[in-house]
Amino acid sequence: MQAANIQRVSGSLFGLAFGDALGADTEFLTVQEILRTYPPHGPLEPPGNPARVTDDTQMALAVGEALLQAERPYTVATLEAPLRQALLEWYRSPENNRAPGITCMNACQLLESGMSWHEATNINSKGCGANMRVAPVALLPAGKDGVTEQTRAAIAQFQAALTHGHPTGLAASDLTVAAIVDLLNGGDPAGLPQRLRSYALSQRTIYHADWLGPLWERPRIIASPEDFIAYGWDECLAVLDRLDAAVQKMDRESDPCLATGAGWIAEEAFATGLLCFLLFPDDPQAAIRRAAVSSGDSDSIACLTGAFAGAYQGLAAWPVDWIERIEYRDRLMRLAQAWE
């Protein structure tokens, strides 16, 4: 990995946490309520020392640390146990008190009972908990430890599938990783939506059977694994249509959730997080502030925005004071340096 990209790896991980911390207190509020609470333009920086994050960053760390612990090359046989263990450690942690998602908690409870992940996952849920934690998968360097682009795609979907079995949760996680990888490699933000559309079309009927096994059979009304995953990609392609329309307008003042969705579900969290980045590609702080001042799942939206912005701009784009104050700073730094 190039030296510049190492800075972008750190920038993406810390950006994820900064967005999460900035949006933590604005989730569940309307834009008007946020502006009344944080006049005149919303919160300007992550508050506190340490600046506390939510379950979004906690679970992203769990995914990243599981990737480090797993034997290589990555397969379902080498990754399932450390990923399951990392999620259960998060589930049992006394620090898991940041309004965690119901789907994640219920799935972890079933995993803890010893149930197979195919049965423990919520097949009907495509909540944003599937993709707000996926950023560390994007940091796996292709060509090392047997990692290919398809391996990354499969892992992105697999980590989502342990809790959120809906095909759109899988596809949106995969698409989130594709966006971060593109930006880590210096991709031009203006052309990113079209490149992501091409990627989605190329993956539309690819079902990673070695990783997902019989998951596609759970709905009992799907004719084939290809039809199962295509359903998820089609919903992602539809939200990319909404993203294209929003980017054409470039409305930096209105609530971004009005354009691409409130972010409670995976494809909308991805699209609204990406929209906020694309509105301010050269100003990461403005991007996560826009994401935090939103009427939907503000911490998850800002978390994703920060991951995109940091991947593009690198660690130097974030204030040193923020880096020093953010909760779990040491774990974030260790995770970033692990791929160096």
Contacts in CASP RR format, 6 or more apart in sequence:
PFRMAT RR
TARGET T0000
AUTHOR 0000-0000-0000
METHOD contacts of the structure
MODEL  1
MQAANIQRVSGSLFGLAFGDALGADTEFLTVQEILRTYPPHGPLEPPGNP
ARVTDDTQMALAVGEALLQAERPYTVATLEAPLRQALLEWYRSPENNRAP
GITCMNACQLLESGMSWHEATNINSKGCGANMRVAPVALLPAGKDGVTEQ
TRAAIAQFQAALTHGHPTGLAASDLTVAAIVDLLNGGDPAGLPQRLRSYA
LSQRTIYHADWLGPLWERPRIIASPEDFIAYGWDECLAVLDRLDAAVQKM
DRESDPCLATGAGWIAEEAFATGLLCFLLFPDDPQAAIRRAAVSSGDSDS
IACLTGAFAGAYQGLAAWPVDWIERIEYRDRLMRLAQAWE
1 9 0 8 1.000
1 141 0 8 1.000
1 339 0 8 1.000
1 340 0 8 1.000
5 184 0 8 1.000
5 185 0 8 1.000
6 336 0 8 1.000
6 339 0 8 1.000
6 340 0 8 1.000
7 314 0 8 1.000
7 315 0 8 1.000
7 316 0 8 1.000
8 183 0 8 1.000
8 184 0 8 1.000
8 186 0 8 1.000
8 310 0 8 1.000
8 311 0 8 1.000
8 312 0 8 1.000
8 313 0 8 1.000
8 314 0 8 1.000
8 315 0 8 1.000
9 139 0 8 1.000
9 184 0 8 1.000
9 311 0 8 1.000
9 336 0 8 1.000
9 339 0 8 1.000
9 340 0 8 1.000
10 314 0 8 1.000
10 315 0 8 1.000
10 332 0 8 1.000
10 333 0 8 1.000
10 336 0 8 1.000
10 337 0 8 1.000
11 310 0 8 1.000
11 311 0 8 1.000
11 313 0 8 1.000
11 314 0 8 1.000
11 315 0 8 1.000
11 317 0 8 1.000
11 318 0 8 1.000
11 336 0 8 1.000
12 135 0 8 1.000
12 138 0 8 1.000
12 139 0 8 1.000
12 180 0 8 1.000
12 183 0 8 1.000
12 184 0 8 1.000
12 306 0 8 1.000
12 307 0 8 1.000
12 308 0 8 1.000
12 310 0 8 1.000
12 311 0 8 1.000
12 314 0 8 1.000
13 60 0 8 1.000
13 135 0 8 1.000
13 136 0 8 1.000
13 139 0 8 1.000
13 307 0 8 1.000
13 332 0 8 1.000
13 335 0 8 1.000
13 336 0 8 1.000
14 310 0 8 1.000
14 315 0 8 1.000
14 318 0 8 1.000
14 322 0 8 1.000
14 323 0 8 1.000
14 326 0 8 1.000
14 332 0 8 1.000
14 336 0 8 1.000
15 284 0 8 1.000
15 288 0 8 1.000
15 306 0 8 1.000
15 307 0 8 1.000
15 309 0 8 1.000
15 310 0 8 1.000
15 318 0 8 1.000
16 56 0 8 1.000
16 57 0 8 1.000
16 60 0 8 1.000
16 135 0 8 1.000
16 303 0 8 1.000
16 304 0 8 1.000
16 306 0 8 1.000
16 307 0 8 1.000
17 53 0 8 1.000
17 57 0 8 1.000
17 303 0 8 1.000
17 326 0 8 1.000
17 327 0 8 1.000
17 328 0 8 1.000
17 332 0 8 1.000
18 46 0 8 1.000
18 51 0 8 1.000
18 288 0 8 1.000
18 306 0 8 1.000
18 318 0 8 1.000
18 322 0 8 1.000
18 326 0 8 1.000
19 46 0 8 1.000
19 288 0 8 1.000
19 291 0 8 1.000
19 292 0 8 1.000
19 299 0 8 1.000
19 302 0 8 1.000
19 303 0 8 1.000
19 305 0 8 1.000
19 306 0 8 1.000
20 53 0 8 1.000
20 54 0 8 1.000
20 56 0 8 1.000
20 57 0 8 1.000
20 299 0 8 1.000
20 300 0 8 1.000
20 302 0 8 1.000
20 303 0 8 1.000
21 46 0 8 1.000
21 47 0 8 1.000
21 51 0 8 1.000
21 52 0 8 1.000
21 53 0 8 1.000
21 54 0 8 1.000
21 57 0 8 1.000
21 326 0 8 1.000
21 327 0 8 1.000
22 43 0 8 1.000
22 45 0 8 1.000
22 46 0 8 1.000
22 288 0 8 1.000
22 289 0 8 1.000
22 291 0 8 1.000
22 292 0 8 1.000
22 299 0 8 1.000
22 302 0 8 1.000
23 43 0 8 1.000
23 291 0 8 1.000
23 292 0 8 1.000
23 298 0 8 1.000
23 299 0 8 1.000
23 302 0 8 1.000
24 52 0 8 1.000
24 53 0 8 1.000
24 54 0 8 1.000
24 98 0 8 1.000
24 299 0 8 1.000
25 37 0 8 1.000
25 43 0 8 1.000
25 47 0 8 1.000
26 34 0 8 1.000
26 37 0 8 1.000
26 38 0 8 1.000
26 42 0 8 1.000
26 43 0 8 1.000
26 292 0 8 1.000
26 293 0 8 1.000
26 294 0 8 1.000
26 298 0 8 1.000
26 299 0 8 1.000
27 54 0 8 1.000
27 99 0 8 1.000
27 296 0 8 1.000
27 297 0 8 1.000
27 298 0 8 1.000
27 299 0 8 1.000
27 300 0 8 1.000
28 296 0 8 1.000
29 37 0 8 1.000
29 295 0 8 1.000
29 298 0 8 1.000
30 295 0 8 1.000
31 255 0 8 1.000
31 293 0 8 1.000
31 294 0 8 1.000
31 295 0 8 1.000
34 42 0 8 1.000
34 43 0 8 1.000
34 292 0 8 1.000
34 293 0 8 1.000
34 298 0 8 1.000
35 41 0 8 1.000
35 42 0 8 1.000
35 293 0 8 1.000
38 44 0 8 1.000
41 289 0 8 1.000
41 293 0 8 1.000
42 289 0 8 1.000
42 292 0 8 1.000
42 293 0 8 1.000
43 289 0 8 1.000
43 292 0 8 1.000
43 293 0 8 1.000
44 289 0 8 1.000
45 51 0 8 1.000
45 319 0 8 1.000
45 321 0 8 1.000
45 322 0 8 1.000
46 322 0 8 1.000
46 325 0 8 1.000
46 326 0 8 1.000
48 325 0 8 1.000
49 325 0 8 1.000
50 325 0 8 1.000
50 326 0 8 1.000
50 327 0 8 1.000
50 329 0 8 1.000
51 322 0 8 1.000
51 325 0 8 1.000
51 326 0 8 1.000
51 327 0 8 1.000
52 98 0 8 1.000
52 327 0 8 1.000
53 98 0 8 1.000
53 326 0 8 1.000
53 327 0 8 1.000
53 328 0 8 1.000
54 98 0 8 1.000
54 99 0 8 1.000
54 299 0 8 1.000
55 90 0 8 1.000
55 96 0 8 1.000
55 98 0 8 1.000
55 99 0 8 1.000
55 100 0 8 1.000
55 101 0 8 1.000
55 104 0 8 1.000
56 129 0 8 1.000
56 132 0 8 1.000
56 133 0 8 1.000
56 299 0 8 1.000
56 300 0 8 1.000
56 303 0 8 1.000
57 303 0 8 1.000
57 327 0 8 1.000
57 328 0 8 1.000
58 90 0 8 1.000
58 93 0 8 1.000
58 95 0 8 1.000
58 96 0 8 1.000
58 98 0 8 1.000
58 328 0 8 1.000
59 87 0 8 1.000
59 90 0 8 1.000
59 104 0 8 1.000
59 129 0 8 1.000
59 132 0 8 1.000
59 133 0 8 1.000
60 132 0 8 1.000
60 133 0 8 1.000
60 134 0 8 1.000
60 135 0 8 1.000
60 136 0 8 1.000
60 303 0 8 1.000
61 136 0 8 1.000
61 328 0 8 1.000
61 331 0 8 1.000
61 332 0 8 1.000
61 335 0 8 1.000
62 86 0 8 1.000
62 87 0 8 1.000
62 89 0 8 1.000
62 90 0 8 1.000
62 133 0 8 1.000
63 83 0 8 1.000
63 86 0 8 1.000
63 133 0 8 1.000
63 134 0 8 1.000
63 136 0 8 1.000
63 137 0 8 1.000
63 159 0 8 1.000
64 86 0 8 1.000
64 136 0 8 1.000
64 137 0 8 1.000
64 139 0 8 1.000
64 335 0 8 1.000
65 86 0 8 1.000
65 331 0 8 1.000
65 335 0 8 1.000
66 79 0 8 1.000
66 82 0 8 1.000
66 83 0 8 1.000
66 85 0 8 1.000
66 86 0 8 1.000
66 87 0 8 1.000
67 74 0 8 1.000
67 79 0 8 1.000
67 82 0 8 1.000
67 136 0 8 1.000
67 137 0 8 1.000
67 140 0 8 1.000
67 155 0 8 1.000
68 335 0 8 1.000
68 338 0 8 1.000
69 82 0 8 1.000
69 86 0 8 1.000
70 78 0 8 1.000
70 79 0 8 1.000
70 82 0 8 1.000
70 83 0 8 1.000
71 78 0 8 1.000
72 78 0 8 1.000
72 145 0 8 1.000
72 146 0 8 1.000
73 145 0 8 1.000
73 146 0 8 1.000
73 147 0 8 1.000
73 151 0 8 1.000
74 140 0 8 1.000
74 145 0 8 1.000
74 146 0 8 1.000
74 147 0 8 1.000
74 151 0 8 1.000
74 155 0 8 1.000
75 210 0 8 1.000
76 158 0 8 1.000
76 210 0 8 1.000
76 211 0 8 1.000
79 155 0 8 1.000
79 158 0 8 1.000
80 117 0 8 1.000
83 158 0 8 1.000
83 159 0 8 1.000
83 162 0 8 1.000
84 111 0 8 1.000
84 117 0 8 1.000
84 162 0 8 1.000
87 104 0 8 1.000
87 108 0 8 1.000
87 111 0 8 1.000
87 162 0 8 1.000
87 163 0 8 1.000
88 108 0 8 1.000
88 111 0 8 1.000
88 112 0 8 1.000
90 96 0 8 1.000
90 108 0 8 1.000
91 104 0 8 1.000
91 105 0 8 1.000
91 108 0 8 1.000
91 109 0 8 1.000
91 111 0 8 1.000
91 112 0 8 1.000
92 112 0 8 1.000
101 129 0 8 1.000
103 122 0 8 1.000
103 125 0 8 1.000
103 127 0 8 1.000
103 129 0 8 1.000
103 163 0 8 1.000
103 164 0 8 1.000
104 129 0 8 1.000
104 163 0 8 1.000
106 122 0 8 1.000
107 120 0 8 1.000
107 121 0 8 1.000
107 122 0 8 1.000
107 162 0 8 1.000
107 163 0 8 1.000
107 164 0 8 1.000
108 163 0 8 1.000
110 119 0 8 1.000
110 120 0 8 1.000
111 117 0 8 1.000
111 120 0 8 1.000
111 162 0 8 1.000
117 161 0 8 1.000
117 162 0 8 1.000
118 213 0 8 1.000
118 214 0 8 1.000
118 215 0 8 1.000
118 218 0 8 1.000
120 162 0 8 1.000
120 163 0 8 1.000
121 161 0 8 1.000
121 162 0 8 1.000
121 163 0 8 1.000
121 164 0 8 1.000
121 165 0 8 1.000
121 215 0 8 1.000
122 163 0 8 1.000
122 164 0 8 1.000
122 165 0 8 1.000
122 166 0 8 1.000
123 165 0 8 1.000
123 166 0 8 1.000
123 215 0 8 1.000
123 218 0 8 1.000
123 219 0 8 1.000
124 166 0 8 1.000
125 163 0 8 1.000
125 164 0 8 1.000
125 165 0 8 1.000
125 166 0 8 1.000
126 164 0 8 1.000
126 165 0 8 1.000
126 166 0 8 1.000
126 167 0 8 1.000
126 168 0 8 1.000
126 169 0 8 1.000
126 172 0 8 1.000
126 235 0 8 1.000
126 265 0 8 1.000
126 266 0 8 1.000
126 267 0 8 1.000
127 164 0 8 1.000
127 166 0 8 1.000
127 169 0 8 1.000
127 264 0 8 1.000
127 265 0 8 1.000
127 266 0 8 1.000
127 269 0 8 1.000
128 263 0 8 1.000
128 264 0 8 1.000
128 265 0 8 1.000
128 266 0 8 1.000
128 268 0 8 1.000
128 269 0 8 1.000
128 297 0 8 1.000
128 300 0 8 1.000
129 160 0 8 1.000
129 163 0 8 1.000
129 164 0 8 1.000
129 266 0 8 1.000
129 269 0 8 1.000
129 300 0 8 1.000
130 160 0 8 1.000
130 163 0 8 1.000
130 164 0 8 1.000
130 165 0 8 1.000
130 166 0 8 1.000
130 169 0 8 1.000
130 170 0 8 1.000
130 172 0 8 1.000
130 173 0 8 1.000
130 266 0 8 1.000
131 160 0 8 1.000
131 169 0 8 1.000
131 172 0 8 1.000
131 173 0 8 1.000
131 176 0 8 1.000
131 266 0 8 1.000
131 269 0 8 1.000
131 270 0 8 1.000
131 304 0 8 1.000
132 269 0 8 1.000
132 300 0 8 1.000
132 303 0 8 1.000
132 304 0 8 1.000
133 159 0 8 1.000
134 156 0 8 1.000
134 159 0 8 1.000
134 160 0 8 1.000
134 173 0 8 1.000
134 176 0 8 1.000
134 177 0 8 1.000
135 176 0 8 1.000
135 177 0 8 1.000
135 180 0 8 1.000
135 304 0 8 1.000
135 307 0 8 1.000
136 335 0 8 1.000
137 152 0 8 1.000
137 155 0 8 1.000
137 156 0 8 1.000
137 159 0 8 1.000
137 173 0 8 1.000
137 177 0 8 1.000
138 152 0 8 1.000
138 156 0 8 1.000
138 176 0 8 1.000
138 177 0 8 1.000
138 180 0 8 1.000
138 181 0 8 1.000
138 184 0 8 1.000
138 311 0 8 1.000
139 180 0 8 1.000
139 184 0 8 1.000
139 335 0 8 1.000
139 336 0 8 1.000
139 339 0 8 1.000
140 147 0 8 1.000
140 151 0 8 1.000
140 152 0 8 1.000
140 155 0 8 1.000
140 339 0 8 1.000
141 147 0 8 1.000
141 339 0 8 1.000
142 148 0 8 1.000
142 149 0 8 1.000
142 152 0 8 1.000
150 206 0 8 1.000
150 208 0 8 1.000
152 177 0 8 1.000
152 181 0 8 1.000
153 174 0 8 1.000
153 177 0 8 1.000
153 178 0 8 1.000
153 203 0 8 1.000
153 206 0 8 1.000
153 208 0 8 1.000
154 208 0 8 1.000
154 210 0 8 1.000
154 211 0 8 1.000
154 212 0 8 1.000
155 211 0 8 1.000
156 170 0 8 1.000
156 173 0 8 1.000
156 174 0 8 1.000
156 176 0 8 1.000
156 177 0 8 1.000
157 170 0 8 1.000
157 171 0 8 1.000
157 173 0 8 1.000
157 174 0 8 1.000
157 208 0 8 1.000
157 211 0 8 1.000
157 212 0 8 1.000
158 208 0 8 1.000
158 211 0 8 1.000
158 212 0 8 1.000
159 173 0 8 1.000
160 169 0 8 1.000
160 170 0 8 1.000
160 172 0 8 1.000
160 173 0 8 1.000
160 266 0 8 1.000
161 170 0 8 1.000
161 211 0 8 1.000
161 212 0 8 1.000
161 215 0 8 1.000
164 170 0 8 1.000
164 266 0 8 1.000
165 215 0 8 1.000
165 218 0 8 1.000
166 232 0 8 1.000
166 266 0 8 1.000
167 216 0 8 1.000
167 228 0 8 1.000
167 229 0 8 1.000
167 230 0 8 1.000
167 231 0 8 1.000
167 232 0 8 1.000
167 233 0 8 1.000
168 231 0 8 1.000
168 232 0 8 1.000
168 235 0 8 1.000
168 236 0 8 1.000
168 265 0 8 1.000
168 266 0 8 1.000
168 267 0 8 1.000
169 232 0 8 1.000
169 266 0 8 1.000
169 267 0 8 1.000
170 212 0 8 1.000
170 229 0 8 1.000
170 232 0 8 1.000
171 200 0 8 1.000
171 203 0 8 1.000
171 229 0 8 1.000
171 232 0 8 1.000
171 233 0 8 1.000
171 235 0 8 1.000
171 236 0 8 1.000
171 267 0 8 1.000
172 232 0 8 1.000
172 236 0 8 1.000
172 266 0 8 1.000
172 267 0 8 1.000
172 269 0 8 1.000
172 270 0 8 1.000
173 266 0 8 1.000
174 203 0 8 1.000
175 196 0 8 1.000
175 199 0 8 1.000
175 200 0 8 1.000
175 236 0 8 1.000
175 267 0 8 1.000
175 270 0 8 1.000
176 270 0 8 1.000
176 304 0 8 1.000
176 307 0 8 1.000
178 196 0 8 1.000
178 199 0 8 1.000
179 192 0 8 1.000
179 196 0 8 1.000
179 270 0 8 1.000
179 274 0 8 1.000
179 308 0 8 1.000
180 307 0 8 1.000
180 308 0 8 1.000
180 311 0 8 1.000
182 192 0 8 1.000
182 195 0 8 1.000
182 196 0 8 1.000
183 189 0 8 1.000
183 192 0 8 1.000
183 308 0 8 1.000
183 310 0 8 1.000
183 311 0 8 1.000
183 312 0 8 1.000
184 311 0 8 1.000
186 312 0 8 1.000
187 195 0 8 1.000
187 312 0 8 1.000
189 277 0 8 1.000
189 278 0 8 1.000
189 281 0 8 1.000
189 312 0 8 1.000
190 281 0 8 1.000
192 274 0 8 1.000
192 278 0 8 1.000
193 240 0 8 1.000
193 243 0 8 1.000
193 244 0 8 1.000
193 247 0 8 1.000
193 274 0 8 1.000
193 278 0 8 1.000
196 240 0 8 1.000
197 237 0 8 1.000
197 240 0 8 1.000
200 233 0 8 1.000
200 236 0 8 1.000
200 237 0 8 1.000
200 240 0 8 1.000
201 233 0 8 1.000
201 237 0 8 1.000
203 229 0 8 1.000
203 233 0 8 1.000
204 229 0 8 1.000
204 230 0 8 1.000
204 233 0 8 1.000
204 234 0 8 1.000
204 237 0 8 1.000
205 226 0 8 1.000
205 229 0 8 1.000
205 230 0 8 1.000
206 229 0 8 1.000
207 216 0 8 1.000
207 225 0 8 1.000
207 226 0 8 1.000
207 228 0 8 1.000
207 229 0 8 1.000
209 225 0 8 1.000
212 225 0 8 1.000
215 228 0 8 1.000
216 222 0 8 1.000
216 224 0 8 1.000
216 225 0 8 1.000
216 228 0 8 1.000
216 229 0 8 1.000
219 228 0 8 1.000
222 228 0 8 1.000
222 231 0 8 1.000
232 267 0 8 1.000
235 267 0 8 1.000
236 267 0 8 1.000
236 270 0 8 1.000
238 267 0 8 1.000
239 260 0 8 1.000
239 261 0 8 1.000
239 267 0 8 1.000
239 268 0 8 1.000
239 270 0 8 1.000
239 271 0 8 1.000
240 271 0 8 1.000
242 259 0 8 1.000
242 260 0 8 1.000
242 261 0 8 1.000
242 271 0 8 1.000
243 259 0 8 1.000
243 260 0 8 1.000
243 271 0 8 1.000
243 274 0 8 1.000
243 275 0 8 1.000
245 259 0 8 1.000
246 256 0 8 1.000
246 259 0 8 1.000
246 260 0 8 1.000
246 275 0 8 1.000
247 275 0 8 1.000
247 278 0 8 1.000
249 259 0 8 1.000
250 279 0 8 1.000
251 259 0 8 1.000
252 279 0 8 1.000
252 280 0 8 1.000
252 290 0 8 1.000
255 293 0 8 1.000
255 294 0 8 1.000
255 295 0 8 1.000
256 272 0 8 1.000
256 273 0 8 1.000
256 275 0 8 1.000
256 276 0 8 1.000
256 279 0 8 1.000
256 290 0 8 1.000
256 291 0 8 1.000
256 294 0 8 1.000
256 301 0 8 1.000
257 263 0 8 1.000
257 272 0 8 1.000
257 294 0 8 1.000
257 295 0 8 1.000
257 296 0 8 1.000
257 301 0 8 1.000
258 295 0 8 1.000
259 272 0 8 1.000
259 275 0 8 1.000
260 268 0 8 1.000
260 271 0 8 1.000
260 272 0 8 1.000
260 273 0 8 1.000
260 275 0 8 1.000
261 268 0 8 1.000
261 271 0 8 1.000
261 272 0 8 1.000
261 296 0 8 1.000
262 268 0 8 1.000
262 272 0 8 1.000
262 294 0 8 1.000
262 295 0 8 1.000
262 296 0 8 1.000
262 297 0 8 1.000
263 269 0 8 1.000
263 272 0 8 1.000
263 296 0 8 1.000
263 297 0 8 1.000
263 300 0 8 1.000
263 301 0 8 1.000
264 296 0 8 1.000
264 297 0 8 1.000
269 297 0 8 1.000
269 300 0 8 1.000
269 301 0 8 1.000
269 304 0 8 1.000
270 304 0 8 1.000
272 291 0 8 1.000
272 294 0 8 1.000
272 301 0 8 1.000
273 291 0 8 1.000
273 301 0 8 1.000
273 302 0 8 1.000
273 304 0 8 1.000
273 305 0 8 1.000
273 308 0 8 1.000
274 304 0 8 1.000
274 305 0 8 1.000
274 308 0 8 1.000
276 287 0 8 1.000
276 288 0 8 1.000
276 290 0 8 1.000
276 291 0 8 1.000
276 294 0 8 1.000
276 301 0 8 1.000
276 302 0 8 1.000
276 305 0 8 1.000
277 287 0 8 1.000
277 305 0 8 1.000
277 306 0 8 1.000
277 308 0 8 1.000
277 309 0 8 1.000
277 312 0 8 1.000
279 287 0 8 1.000
279 290 0 8 1.000
280 286 0 8 1.000
280 287 0 8 1.000
280 290 0 8 1.000
280 309 0 8 1.000
281 287 0 8 1.000
281 309 0 8 1.000
281 312 0 8 1.000
282 313 0 8 1.000
284 306 0 8 1.000
284 309 0 8 1.000
284 310 0 8 1.000
284 312 0 8 1.000
284 313 0 8 1.000
284 317 0 8 1.000
284 318 0 8 1.000
285 317 0 8 1.000
285 318 0 8 1.000
285 319 0 8 1.000
287 305 0 8 1.000
287 306 0 8 1.000
287 308 0 8 1.000
287 309 0 8 1.000
288 302 0 8 1.000
288 305 0 8 1.000
288 306 0 8 1.000
288 309 0 8 1.000
290 305 0 8 1.000
291 298 0 8 1.000
291 301 0 8 1.000
291 302 0 8 1.000
291 304 0 8 1.000
291 305 0 8 1.000
291 306 0 8 1.000
292 298 0 8 1.000
292 299 0 8 1.000
292 301 0 8 1.000
292 302 0 8 1.000
294 301 0 8 1.000
294 302 0 8 1.000
309 317 0 8 1.000
310 317 0 8 1.000
310 318 0 8 1.000
315 323 0 8 1.000
323 329 0 8 1.000
326 332 0 8 1.000
END
